[in-house]
Amino acid sequence: MKTARKLAILAAFPIVLGGCVSGGEYARKEAGFAIVADRTASATAKQTVWIQNRQQAQALSAQVKILLARGTSLDVETAVQIALLNNKGLQAAYADVGDRAADAWQATMLLNPTVSIGTTGIGAPGLEAFRAIEGAITANLLALLTKNRDVAIADTRFRQAQLDAAVTTLRLAADTRRAWIGAVAAWERAGQLQRAQAAADAASELAEKLGETGAMTKGAQAREHVFVAELAGEAAKARLTARLAKEELSRLMGLWGSDLEYRVPNSLPALPKAAARRDAIEAEALRNRIDLQVARLELEATARSYGLTDATRYVTDLEILTGAEVEREIEDGRKRTETTGLAELEFTIPIFDTGKARMRKAELAYMRAANQLAEKAVNVRSEARSAYEAYRSSYDIARHYRDRVVPLRTKVEEESLLTYNGMITNTFELLADSREKINSMLLSVDAKRDFWLAEAGLGPAVYGGGSAATAAETEAAATSGNSGGH
């Protein structure tokens, strides 16, 4: 009779015990975040933090409260800093970096071998409790041979996630800056309408008194009264827009509860003395745009995946099994033991699937990534040119309203008042001139808002984080209520 035992011998498969590749940077708790912080700091000059525990969260919450309490109103730079520290969606984006780091860390590890154990002949008469115990260890040899390619792909995806997080950070900073500009502009517009309403109320009272004396017809009086009523509606609408705008700014900064008591200035900063020259903005954008670098990494990752597909075109599964067979015989009361090594190789024969379809998909993926990168480069150039054109044109328009339109309207109103007092100009002309001045003041506020929105679009055009908008687009966005609060 015979007793057979198949035992796994790890020494027969030294490649399995060759050790594992070090996880390095991937194993760190804040893996890759230093790159994100450095890239965004160079573009925004602001601090950003990846919150990892309760203590960090509490410390940042206290820092946010200090920033909110600084000064009587919230300036744009402080608003951006609060958003980068307190926005929870940004923290979720940073978690994606950690997820990719974990994937890269996993790729550096060797695959666990598969262990199989079986028994036969249990309870057979005349034998020692069992007839045989069979055991084996199986490892995927192809995975070991392609490990370096897998690690390279995972590393590329990790670096891509870093840049994606940086783009998300820049986008939040740009959105917060635009929201602050819109908020302040909304309250400045509301203030102008409130002052205009006071003047219109006085004009309405004057019209009523003139009507009592017979110097103004009922139709003319009605025109003045309806103007006051319409102006009151516009002022109420402007206050609502400003309050809703504040909510937008608060959302971006991640504020709630008592933190909502912050205030913003009542007017935008004055125009600079001169517009900045950015003649090389296209070259700056091509050199610094992070989203363009993400597209380059996508092409690199696709190329590496294409190489892996090519390497595994014919053989997609290659496994090696190692072990030993220990055979023991009992004859004439004596035991005899014999040990035999065991090795098996298992792979798929590419009879039906020769890998052509997978290679075609890999080729198409590479061409897609290459064309997307080329398109991105063209778009980056165009966005940079558009951003600078909007900036220069908006500055000229805002300065025109400030230096020409508003002073002329003020002069017309003053002259009308002088001639009215001298009994030269009638009441109708005086009231009409006052209404025209109100309209010019509102247009001047809108022009100044458009300039600062265009100025805020220069950063995203150069570094990424949002596409530049034309002056018409920024005006439409701002008038639709995309602003902050008071």
DACORFEN-V815386 format. One record per pair of residues at least 4 apart in sequence whose C-alpha atoms are under 8 Angstrom apart, sorted by the first residue. I is the first residue (numbers start at 1). J is the second residue. Records with the same first field share a line. If there is no record, write none. Layout:
I = J / J
This chain:
1 = 329 / 330 / 331
2 = 131 / 327 / 328 / 329 / 330
3 = 127 / 130 / 131 / 132 / 327 / 328 / 329
4 = 131 / 132 / 133 / 134 / 325 / 326 / 327 / 328
5 = 132 / 133 / 134 / 135 / 325 / 326 / 327
6 = 132 / 133 / 134 / 135 / 136 / 323 / 324 / 325 / 326
7 = 133 / 134 / 135 / 136 / 323 / 324 / 325 / 326
8 = 135 / 136 / 137 / 322 / 323 / 324
9 = 13 / 322 / 323 / 324
10 = 14 / 16 / 17 / 322 / 323
12 = 322 / 323
13 = 17 / 322
14 = 18
16 = 110 / 139
19 = 110
20 = 108 / 109 / 110
21 = 108 / 109 / 110
22 = 108 / 109
23 = 27 / 104 / 105 / 106 / 108 / 109
24 = 28 / 105
25 = 31 / 32
26 = 31 / 32 / 101 / 102 / 104 / 105
27 = 31 / 101 / 102 / 105
29 = 98
30 = 34 / 50 / 98
31 = 97 / 98 / 101
32 = 36 / 97 / 98 / 101 / 159 / 162
33 = 37 / 50 / 94 / 97 / 162
34 = 38
35 = 39 / 162
36 = 40 / 162 / 163 / 165 / 166
37 = 41 / 47 / 48 / 49 / 166
38 = 42
39 = 43 / 166
40 = 44 / 45 / 46 / 166 / 169 / 170
41 = 45 / 46 / 47 / 48
43 = 170 / 459 / 463
44 = 170 / 173
46 = 80 / 81 / 84
47 = 81 / 84 / 85
48 = 81 / 84 / 85
49 = 84 / 85
50 = 91 / 94
51 = 56 / 57 / 91
52 = 56 / 57
53 = 57
54 = 58
55 = 59
56 = 60
57 = 61
58 = 62
59 = 63
60 = 64 / 85 / 86
61 = 65 / 86
62 = 66
63 = 67
64 = 68 / 82 / 85 / 86
65 = 69 / 259
66 = 70
67 = 78 / 82
68 = 74 / 78 / 259 / 262
69 = 262
70 = 74
72 = 263
73 = 262 / 263 / 264 / 265
74 = 78 / 79 / 262 / 263 / 264 / 265
75 = 79 / 264 / 265
76 = 80 / 177 / 180 / 181
77 = 81 / 177
78 = 82
79 = 83 / 176 / 177 / 180 / 253
80 = 84 / 173 / 176 / 177 / 253
81 = 85 / 173
82 = 86 / 87 / 253
83 = 87 / 172 / 173 / 176 / 252 / 253 / 254
84 = 90 / 169 / 172 / 173 / 253
86 = 253 / 254 / 255
87 = 91 / 252 / 253 / 254
88 = 92 / 254
89 = 93
90 = 94 / 168 / 169 / 172
91 = 95
92 = 96
93 = 97 / 165 / 168
94 = 98 / 165
95 = 99
96 = 100 / 161 / 165
97 = 101 / 158 / 161 / 162 / 165
98 = 102
99 = 103
100 = 104 / 154 / 157 / 158 / 161
101 = 105 / 155 / 158
102 = 106
103 = 107 / 154
104 = 108 / 151 / 154 / 155 / 158
105 = 109
107 = 147 / 150 / 151 / 154
108 = 147 / 151
110 = 144
111 = 139 / 140 / 143 / 144
112 = 139
113 = 137 / 138 / 139 / 140
114 = 137 / 138 / 139
115 = 135 / 136 / 137 / 138
116 = 134 / 135 / 136 / 137
117 = 133 / 134 / 135 / 136
118 = 133 / 134 / 135
119 = 130 / 131 / 132 / 133 / 134
120 = 130 / 131 / 132 / 133
121 = 130 / 131 / 132
122 = 129 / 130 / 131
123 = 127 / 129 / 130
124 = 129 / 130 / 131
127 = 131
135 = 323
136 = 321 / 322 / 323
137 = 321 / 322 / 323
138 = 319 / 320 / 321 / 322
139 = 319 / 320 / 321
140 = 144 / 317 / 318 / 319 / 320
141 = 145 / 318 / 319 / 320
142 = 146 / 316 / 317 / 318 / 319
143 = 147
146 = 150 / 308
147 = 151
148 = 152
149 = 153 / 304 / 308
150 = 154 / 308
151 = 155
152 = 156 / 304
153 = 157 / 301 / 304 / 305
154 = 158
155 = 159
156 = 160 / 297 / 300 / 301
157 = 161 / 297 / 298 / 301
158 = 162
159 = 163 / 297
160 = 164 / 294 / 297 / 298
161 = 165
162 = 166
163 = 167 / 290 / 291 / 293 / 294
164 = 168 / 291 / 294
165 = 169
166 = 170 / 290
167 = 171 / 290 / 291 / 464 / 465
168 = 172 / 465
169 = 173 / 465
170 = 174 / 460 / 463 / 464 / 465 / 466
171 = 175 / 460 / 464 / 465 / 466
172 = 176 / 252 / 465
173 = 177
174 = 178 / 456 / 457 / 459 / 460 / 465 / 466
175 = 179 / 252
176 = 180 / 249 / 252 / 253
177 = 181 / 456
178 = 182 / 453 / 456 / 483
179 = 183 / 245 / 248 / 249 / 482 / 483 / 484
180 = 184 / 249 / 483 / 484 / 485
181 = 185 / 268 / 449 / 452 / 453 / 483 / 484
182 = 186 / 245 / 449 / 478 / 481 / 482 / 483 / 484
183 = 187 / 242 / 245 / 246 / 249 / 264 / 483 / 484 / 485 / 486
184 = 188 / 264 / 265 / 266 / 267 / 268 / 483 / 484 / 485 / 486
185 = 189 / 266 / 267 / 268 / 445 / 446 / 449 / 483
186 = 190 / 238 / 239 / 241 / 242 / 245 / 483 / 484 / 485
187 = 191 / 238 / 239 / 242 / 266 / 267 / 485 / 486
188 = 192 / 266 / 267 / 268 / 445
189 = 193 / 238 / 442 / 445 / 446
190 = 194 / 235 / 238 / 239 / 242
191 = 195 / 266
192 = 196 / 438 / 441 / 442
193 = 197 / 231 / 234 / 235 / 438 / 442
194 = 198 / 235
195 = 199
196 = 200 / 231 / 438
197 = 201 / 228 / 231 / 232 / 235
198 = 202
199 = 203
200 = 204 / 224 / 227 / 228
201 = 205 / 228
202 = 206
203 = 207 / 224 / 431
204 = 208 / 221 / 224 / 225 / 228
205 = 209
206 = 210
207 = 211 / 216 / 220 / 221 / 224
208 = 212 / 221
209 = 213
210 = 214 / 215 / 216
211 = 215 / 216 / 217 / 218 / 221
216 = 220 / 221
217 = 221
218 = 222
219 = 223
220 = 224
221 = 225
222 = 226
223 = 227
224 = 228
225 = 229
226 = 230
227 = 231
228 = 232
229 = 233
230 = 234
231 = 235
232 = 236
233 = 237
234 = 238
235 = 239
236 = 240
237 = 241
238 = 242
239 = 243
240 = 244
241 = 245 / 481 / 483
242 = 246 / 481 / 483 / 484 / 485 / 486
243 = 247 / 484 / 485 / 486
244 = 248 / 481 / 483 / 484 / 485
245 = 249 / 481 / 482 / 483 / 484 / 485
246 = 250 / 483 / 484 / 485 / 486
247 = 251 / 484 / 485
248 = 252 / 482 / 483 / 484
249 = 253 / 483 / 484 / 485
250 = 254 / 255 / 256 / 260 / 484
251 = 255
255 = 259 / 260
256 = 260
262 = 486
263 = 485 / 486
264 = 485 / 486
265 = 486
266 = 486
268 = 448 / 449
271 = 395 / 398 / 399 / 448
275 = 392 / 395
278 = 388
280 = 284
281 = 285 / 384 / 385 / 388 / 462
282 = 286 / 380 / 381 / 384 / 385 / 462
283 = 287
284 = 288 / 462
285 = 289 / 380 / 381 / 384 / 461 / 462 / 463
286 = 292 / 377 / 380 / 381 / 462
288 = 462 / 463
289 = 293 / 380 / 461 / 462 / 463 / 464
290 = 294 / 463 / 464
291 = 295 / 464 / 465
292 = 296 / 373 / 376 / 377 / 380
293 = 297
294 = 298
295 = 299 / 369 / 372 / 373 / 376
296 = 300 / 373
297 = 301
298 = 302 / 369
299 = 303 / 366 / 369 / 370 / 373
300 = 304
301 = 305
302 = 306 / 362 / 365 / 366 / 369
303 = 307 / 366
304 = 308
305 = 309 / 362
306 = 310 / 359 / 362 / 363 / 366
307 = 311
308 = 312
309 = 313 / 358 / 359 / 362
310 = 359
312 = 316
313 = 354 / 355 / 356 / 358 / 359
314 = 349 / 350 / 354 / 355
315 = 347 / 348 / 349 / 350
316 = 347 / 348
317 = 346 / 347 / 348
318 = 345 / 346 / 347 / 348
319 = 345 / 346 / 347
320 = 343 / 344 / 345 / 346
321 = 342 / 343 / 344 / 345
322 = 342 / 343 / 344
323 = 341 / 342 / 343
324 = 339 / 340 / 341 / 342
325 = 339 / 340 / 341 / 342
326 = 337 / 338 / 339 / 340
327 = 337 / 338 / 339 / 340
328 = 335 / 336 / 337 / 338
329 = 334 / 335 / 336 / 337
330 = 334 / 335 / 336
331 = 335 / 336
350 = 354 / 355
355 = 359
356 = 360
357 = 361
358 = 362
359 = 363
360 = 364
361 = 365
362 = 366
363 = 367
364 = 368
365 = 369
366 = 370
367 = 371
368 = 372
369 = 373
370 = 374
371 = 375
372 = 376
373 = 377
374 = 378
375 = 379
376 = 380
377 = 381
378 = 382
379 = 383
380 = 384 / 461
381 = 385
382 = 386
383 = 387 / 461 / 467 / 468
384 = 388 / 458 / 461 / 462 / 468
385 = 389
386 = 390 / 468 / 469 / 470
387 = 391 / 454 / 457 / 458 / 461 / 468 / 469 / 470
388 = 392 / 454 / 458
389 = 393
390 = 394 / 451 / 454 / 469 / 470 / 471
391 = 395 / 451 / 454 / 455 / 458
392 = 396
393 = 397 / 471
394 = 398 / 447 / 448 / 450 / 451 / 454 / 471
395 = 399 / 448 / 451
396 = 400
397 = 401 / 447
398 = 402 / 444 / 447 / 448 / 450 / 451
399 = 403 / 404
400 = 404 / 405
401 = 405 / 406 / 440 / 443 / 444 / 447
402 = 406 / 407 / 444
403 = 407
404 = 408
405 = 409 / 440
406 = 410 / 437 / 440 / 441 / 444
407 = 411
408 = 412
409 = 413 / 433 / 436 / 437 / 440
410 = 414 / 437
411 = 415
412 = 416 / 433
413 = 417 / 430 / 433 / 434 / 437
414 = 418
415 = 419
416 = 420 / 425 / 429 / 430 / 433
417 = 421 / 425 / 430
418 = 422
419 = 423 / 424 / 425
420 = 424 / 425 / 426 / 427 / 430
421 = 425
425 = 429 / 430
426 = 430
427 = 431
428 = 432
429 = 433
430 = 434
431 = 435
432 = 436
433 = 437
434 = 438
435 = 439
436 = 440
437 = 441
438 = 442
439 = 443
440 = 444
441 = 445
442 = 446
443 = 447
444 = 448
445 = 449
446 = 450 / 475
447 = 451
448 = 452
449 = 453
450 = 454 / 471 / 474 / 475
451 = 455
452 = 456
453 = 457 / 474
454 = 458 / 468 / 469 / 470 / 471 / 474
455 = 459
456 = 460
457 = 461 / 466 / 467 / 468 / 469
458 = 462 / 468
459 = 463 / 464
460 = 464 / 465 / 466 / 467 / 468
461 = 465 / 466 / 467 / 468
469 = 473 / 474
470 = 474
471 = 475
472 = 476
473 = 477
474 = 478
475 = 479
476 = 480
477 = 481 / 482
478 = 482 / 483
